[in-house]
Amino acid sequence: MAVSGLLCTWCLLSGLQNLEAIIFFPLRSIFSIIFTTAIAVLLWKEKLKWAGVAGLVMAAVAIGCLSVA
């Protein structure tokens, strides 16, 4: 658990060094949702239906739109 916390903090700090916060945090939110879904599909053999894919796309677009507003 400590290793994952350390890795998360390192990624956060290195991401903020390379990108502006207004770009980094929405991207982090979008990729967090996509990464979690990919892990569920690959490791736990979850079935992703078209409604789930549509929901992921809409969530990514919504996060992007909220960050612009």
N, C-alpha and C positions, 0 to 999 in steps of 0.2 A: 504494500500500500504506500509506503514511503517512496519507493522507486517511481511509482506512477505519479505521485504528487510532485516529485522533483522533475520528472520528465515534462509534466504539464506546465510547471513554472518556467522551465527552460524554453519550451516552445513559445510560451506567452511572451517572454522577454525578447527572444530572438525575432519573433514576428513583429513586435512593436519597434524593434530597431530597424527593420527593413521596410515596413509599411506604416502609413499613417493610421492612427487609431480609428478614424472614421471609415477606413477601408478594411482594416484588420478584423474588428469585432463582428461586423456582419458576415464576413467570409468565415470566420471561426464558427459562428452559429450555423451557417448553412452546411459547412463540412462536418460539423458535429452530428447533425441529423443524418446526413448521407453516410457517414462512417458507421454510425450505430446501426443503421438499416443494413449496410453491407455485412457487418459482423453477424447480425441476426440471420441473414440469408446464407452466409457461408458456413458459420459454425453450428447453428442450431437448425439449419435446413428449413427455415421459415419460407413459406410460399408468398411471393409478392404478386398480388393481383393488380389489374389495371387501375383499380380505384386507389390502391396504395401508392402506385407510381404517380398517379395524378395528384394525390395528396402531397407527396414529396415535392413535386414540381411547384405546386401552388404555395407550399410553405417556403420554398427557396425564393420564389418571386416575391412573396409577401415580406420576407425579411429584407430582401433587396430594396423593395419600395419603401419600407419603413426607414431604412437607413438613409435614403435620399431625402425624405421629407423633413 
